[in-house]
Amino acid sequence: MADHHYTGVGTRRSHRKSRNGCASCKRRRIKCDETKPQCSNCTKHAVSCDYPSPVSQSPMPTQLSPASSTTVSGDELRGVEWGPITAELMHHWSTSTSCTLSEEPTLQTFMQVTVPHIAFGHEHVLHMILAISALHLSRLRPDQERFYTEHGERHYQAGVTKAIPALSDLNEENCHSVFMFAALYNVCTLAKGPKKGEYLVFSDSGPAALQILFQGILSVLSRYSVAVLDGPLAPLVRPGVIAAARTRNELPSQEEDLLEYLSDRICQMNDSKEDQQIQDAAMEHLKLLFSSCYGIDGQKRRVEMQDIGVWWYRCTFGLTALLQKSNHSALAIVAHACIVLNEISEHWIMRGWIPHLLGGIYERMPLEYRCWIDEPLQQIGWIPG
């Protein structure tokens, strides 16, 4: 083997000069590979990548893009602190929070690696992961709960502000960031904890938050399903697609009898034909939700977040409209769904939601129909206050 000696003298290779590199590489006086929307150097150093707009082009449209998302307006991001706290929140996301959102290794890697990569090019996504990280820290450090909760709320509000242009101008280039934003928004809504008058699938004031965002996800999927399913979001979306396509497994006789009893009661009501169709579909979705707790062999299995997500997503097809009208059949269906939701009630983003949701249902349920939800209340152990 030949010996190699370092002499300190090298030959500089010639290369094609380009003026089209990103602003960050120009400031650092290093060669930019001009990969868009995020060059390799900016990805490696976790910094924003900003390309100059060609003079000959028309002005940038109102959609979110890496160039527009790095322009921070004081009015939009009032109170957001960009400093050591940002590094702390980003570090906590990568080392802790990202791994709590799924027990599936592939999804954990996706949250840990792919989501930050998307966030570095789309500030509305960045704000959402910083908000969720801050809320997670507020649970882990009770003595600093207010400090982290305030930072979480600032990033949450800034993320929503930054997302508005993209939501109003959905296209093939931003559909991935919009879908990711919507998914993280749902996580953030749960992580912020219950609020009076807000019950996830219904609300005292207008459409429920999850209904609005799931309809946004539906809009992305209906228009750009191929791009989403085959693109960088595949590890996030495909498990949900598989869960949605899962056939109903046989349930234990006790649970089968419980759901049939509820179905019989609903069928005896004199609701309109349209409402009956919605209720019939919701009962089928409820049975699928219960079925997700069992394997093909009939053995009990741990319910997954995507199973819950699929059920919530299906609720947007009519059931939420009935819930807004305090339809007692719809309320009873959601109360029974809480039996399954309760299995993940100890997850940090779900804490407090099940008793809160049951409380909202109980208040709206007419007195003569409250016996319909006795079984869910007993199984969960919730006692009206």
C-alpha positions in Angstrom: 0.0 0.0 0.0 1.4 3.4 -1.0 2.2 5.9 1.7 0.2 9.1 1.7 1.7 12.3 3.2 -0.2 15.5 3.8 2.0 18.5 2.6 -0.5 21.3 3.3 -0.5 22.2 -0.4 -3.3 21.2 -2.7 -4.5 21.9 -6.2 -7.7 24.0 -6.3 -10.2 22.4 -8.7 -11.9 24.8 -11.1 -15.7 25.0 -11.0 -18.5 26.8 -12.8 -19.4 30.0 -11.0 -23.1 30.7 -10.4 -24.9 33.7 -9.0 -28.0 31.6 -8.3 -27.0 30.2 -4.9 -29.1 30.9 -1.7 -28.5 33.9 0.4 -27.2 31.9 3.4 -24.4 30.3 1.4 -23.5 33.7 -0.2 -23.2 35.2 3.3 -21.0 32.4 4.5 -19.0 32.4 1.2 -19.4 28.7 0.5 -20.5 26.9 -2.6 -24.3 26.3 -2.8 -25.6 23.2 -4.6 -28.7 25.2 -5.5 -31.1 22.4 -4.4 -34.6 23.8 -3.9 -36.4 24.5 -1.7 -33.6 23.8 0.8 -30.0 23.4 -0.3 -27.8 20.8 1.3 -25.7 23.3 3.3 -28.7 24.9 4.9 -30.3 21.5 5.6 -27.1 20.3 7.3 -26.8 23.4 9.5 -30.6 23.7 10.2 -30.9 27.2 8.9 -33.5 28.9 6.7 -32.7 28.7 2.9 -33.7 31.8 1.0 -33.3 32.1 -2.8 -33.5 35.5 -4.6 -36.4 35.9 -6.9 -35.4 36.3 -10.6 -35.9 39.9 -11.8 -37.8 38.8 -14.9 -40.5 36.9 -12.9 -43.8 38.3 -11.7 -44.1 39.1 -8.0 -44.3 36.1 -5.6 -47.9 34.9 -5.2 -49.5 34.9 -1.8 -48.8 31.2 -1.2 -46.3 30.1 1.5 -42.9 29.3 0.1 -39.4 29.1 1.6 -38.7 32.6 0.4 -41.8 34.2 1.8 -41.9 32.1 5.0 -38.5 33.5 6.1 -39.7 37.1 6.0 -40.9 37.7 9.6 -43.4 40.4 10.3 -43.4 41.9 13.7 -47.2 42.1 13.7 -47.6 38.5 12.8 -45.0 37.1 15.2 -45.4 39.5 18.1 -44.0 37.9 21.2 -42.1 35.0 19.5 -38.6 34.8 20.9 -35.9 33.6 18.5 -32.9 32.8 20.7 -31.6 30.0 23.0 -35.2 29.0 23.7 -35.7 28.1 20.0 -32.7 25.8 20.1 -34.0 24.2 23.3 -37.4 23.6 21.8 -35.9 22.2 18.6 -33.5 19.9 20.5 -36.4 18.7 22.7 -38.5 17.9 19.6 -35.7 15.9 18.0 -34.7 14.0 21.2 -38.0 13.5 23.0 -41.3 14.9 21.7 -41.1 13.4 18.2 -40.8 9.9 19.7 -43.9 10.3 21.9 -46.3 10.7 19.0 -46.1 7.1 17.8 -44.7 3.8 19.0 -44.0 2.8 15.4 -40.2 3.2 14.7 -40.8 4.3 11.1 -43.1 7.1 12.2 -40.8 8.1 15.0 -38.0 8.5 12.5 -40.3 10.5 10.2 -41.2 12.8 13.0 -37.6 13.1 14.2 -36.0 13.7 10.8 -38.4 14.4 7.9 -40.7 16.8 9.8 -37.9 19.2 10.8 -36.6 19.1 7.2 -40.0 20.2 6.0 -40.2 22.8 8.8 -36.9 24.5 7.8 -38.5 25.4 4.5 -41.9 26.3 5.7 -42.2 28.4 8.8 -45.8 27.6 9.6 -44.7 24.0 10.1 -41.7 25.1 12.1 -43.9 27.1 14.5 -46.2 24.1 15.1 -43.4 21.7 16.1 -41.9 24.4 18.4 -45.4 24.9 19.9 -45.9 21.1 20.5 -42.3 20.8 21.9 -43.0 23.7 24.3 -46.3 22.2 25.5 -44.6 18.8 26.1 -42.0 20.6 28.2 -44.7 22.3 30.2 -46.0 18.9 31.2 -42.5 17.6 32.1 -41.5 20.6 34.1 -44.4 21.7 36.2 -42.4 24.4 38.0 -41.9 26.1 34.5 -45.3 25.3 33.1 -46.4 28.9 32.6 -43.1 29.8 30.8 -43.3 26.9 28.3 -47.1 27.2 27.8 -46.7 30.9 26.9 -44.0 30.1 24.4 -46.2 27.3 23.0 -49.1 29.6 22.5 -47.0 32.2 20.7 -45.6 29.7 18.3 -49.1 28.3 17.8 -50.6 31.7 16.9 -47.6 32.5 14.7 -48.0 29.2 12.8 -51.7 29.8 12.1 -50.9 33.3 10.9 -48.1 32.0 8.6 -50.3 29.2 7.2 -53.2 31.3 6.1 -51.8 32.2 2.7 -51.0 28.6 1.9 -54.4 27.4 3.0 -56.0 29.9 0.7 -53.8 29.0 -2.3 -53.3 25.2 -2.1 -51.2 23.8 -4.9 -48.9 20.9 -5.7 -45.8 22.6 -4.3 -47.2 23.5 -0.9 -49.6 20.6 -0.4 -47.1 18.6 1.6 -46.5 21.5 4.1 -50.2 22.2 4.3 -51.0 18.6 5.1 -48.2 18.5 7.7 -49.3 21.7 9.2 -52.9 20.3 9.5 -51.7 17.1 11.2 -49.5 19.1 13.7 -52.3 21.5 14.3 -54.5 18.6 15.4 -51.8 17.4 17.8 -51.3 20.9 19.1 -55.1 21.3 19.7 -55.0 18.2 21.8 -51.8 19.1 23.6 -53.2 22.5 24.6 -55.7 20.7 26.7 -59.5 21.0 27.1 -61.2 24.4 27.0 -64.7 25.3 28.1 -67.1 25.0 25.2 -64.7 23.1 23.0 -65.2 19.3 22.7 -63.0 18.2 19.7 -65.9 17.0 17.6 -68.5 19.6 18.6 -68.3 23.1 20.0 -70.5 25.8 21.7 -69.4 28.3 19.1 -69.4 27.2 15.5 -67.6 24.2 13.9 -65.2 22.2 16.1 -61.5 22.8 15.6 -60.8 19.2 14.5 -63.7 19.3 12.0 -62.2 22.4 10.2 -58.7 20.9 10.0 -59.8 17.4 9.0 -61.8 19.0 6.2 -58.5 20.7 5.2 -56.8 17.4 5.1 -59.6 16.0 3.0 -59.1 18.9 0.6 -55.4 18.1 0.2 -56.0 14.3 -0.3 -58.8 14.8 -2.8 -56.7 17.1 -5.0 -53.2 15.8 -4.5 -53.5 12.2 -3.2 -50.7 10.9 -5.5 -48.3 13.6 -4.5 -49.0 13.0 -0.8 -49.1 9.2 -0.8 -45.9 8.9 -2.9 -44.0 11.9 -1.5 -42.1 12.6 1.7 -45.3 12.3 3.8 -45.9 8.6 2.9 -44.7 7.2 6.3 -47.3 9.4 8.0 -50.2 9.0 5.5 -50.0 5.3 4.5 -50.6 3.8 8.0 -53.8 5.9 8.2 -54.8 4.6 4.7 -54.2 1.0 5.8 -56.2 1.6 9.1 -59.1 3.1 7.1 -59.1 0.1 4.8 -59.1 -2.4 7.6 -62.1 -4.7 7.7 -64.1 -5.2 10.9 -62.9 -8.1 13.1 -65.2 -10.1 15.2 -65.9 -8.5 18.6 -66.4 -10.2 22.0 -70.1 -10.9 22.6 -70.3 -8.3 25.4 -69.1 -5.5 23.1 -71.2 -6.7 20.2 -74.3 -6.8 22.3 -73.6 -3.2 23.7 -73.3 -1.8 20.2 -76.3 -3.6 18.8 -78.4 -2.4 21.8 -77.4 1.2 21.0 -78.0 0.7 17.3 -81.6 -0.7 18.0 -82.4 2.3 20.2 -81.2 4.7 17.5 -83.3 2.9 14.8 -86.4 3.4 16.9 -86.2 7.1 16.8 -88.2 9.2 14.4 -85.4 11.1 12.8 -85.3 12.3 9.2 -84.1 9.9 6.5 -80.9 12.0 6.0 -80.1 11.9 9.8 -80.8 8.2 9.9 -78.3 7.6 7.1 -75.7 9.6 8.9 -76.4 7.7 12.2 -76.2 4.3 10.4 -72.8 5.2 8.9 -71.6 6.5 12.3 -72.6 3.3 13.9 -70.6 1.3 11.4 -67.6 3.6 12.0 -68.1 3.0 15.8 -68.0 -0.7 15.3 -64.8 -0.4 13.2 -63.3 1.7 16.0 -64.1 -1.0 18.6 -62.8 -3.6 16.1 -59.4 -1.8 15.9 -58.8 -3.0 19.5 -58.7 -6.6 18.4 -56.5 -8.6 16.0 -57.6 -11.1 13.3 -57.2 -13.8 15.9 -59.6 -12.1 18.3 -56.9 -11.2 20.7 -56.9 -7.8 22.4 -54.4 -5.3 20.8 -53.3 -1.8 21.7 -55.3 0.8 19.9 -53.1 3.0 17.7 -53.3 6.8 17.3 -54.0 6.3 13.6 -57.1 4.2 14.5 -58.4 7.1 16.6 -57.5 9.6 13.8 -59.4 7.6 11.2 -62.5 7.6 13.5 -62.2 11.4 14.0 -61.7 11.9 10.3 -64.9 9.9 9.6 -66.8 12.0 12.1 -66.5 15.0 9.7 -68.9 13.2 7.2 -72.1 14.4 8.7 -71.9 13.3 12.3 -70.4 16.6 13.5 -73.4 18.5 12.0 -75.7 16.4 14.2 -73.5 16.9 17.2 -73.7 20.7 16.7 -77.5 20.3 16.9 -77.1 18.2 20.1 -78.7 15.2 18.4 -78.9 12.7 21.3 -78.2 9.7 19.0 -75.0 11.3 17.8 -74.0 12.2 21.3 -74.6 8.6 22.4 -72.4 7.3 19.6 -69.5 9.6 20.7 -70.0 8.6 24.3 -69.5 5.0 23.4 -66.5 5.9 21.3 -65.0 7.3 24.5 -64.7 3.7 25.8 -62.0 3.2 23.1 -60.5 6.7 23.4 -60.1 6.1 27.1 -57.4 3.5 26.3 -55.0 6.3 25.3 -56.2 8.8 27.9 -52.8 8.6 29.7 -50.9 9.8 26.6 -49.7 13.3 27.4 -51.6 15.0 24.5 -54.9 13.3 25.6 -54.8 14.0 29.3 -58.1 15.5 30.6 -59.9 15.2 27.3 -62.1 12.1 28.0 -63.8 13.5 31.2 -64.1 16.8 29.4 -65.7 15.3 26.4 -68.1 13.2 28.5 -69.0 16.2 30.5 -70.0 18.1 27.3 -72.1 15.1 26.1 -73.8 14.7 29.5 -74.8 18.4 29.6 -76.3 18.3 26.1 -78.0 14.9 26.5 -81.8 15.3 27.2 -82.6 13.9 30.7 -84.8 11.2 29.3 -82.0 9.8 27.1 -79.1 9.9 29.6 -79.7 6.2 30.3 -78.3 5.6 26.8 -74.8 6.5 28.0 -74.9 4.7 31.4 -72.6 1.9 30.1 -69.8 4.2 28.8 -69.9 6.3 32.0 -69.6 3.1 34.2 -66.8 1.5 32.1 -64.8 4.7 32.2 -65.6 5.6 35.8 -66.8 9.1 35.1 -69.3 10.5 37.6 -71.3 13.6 36.8 -70.3 16.5 39.0 
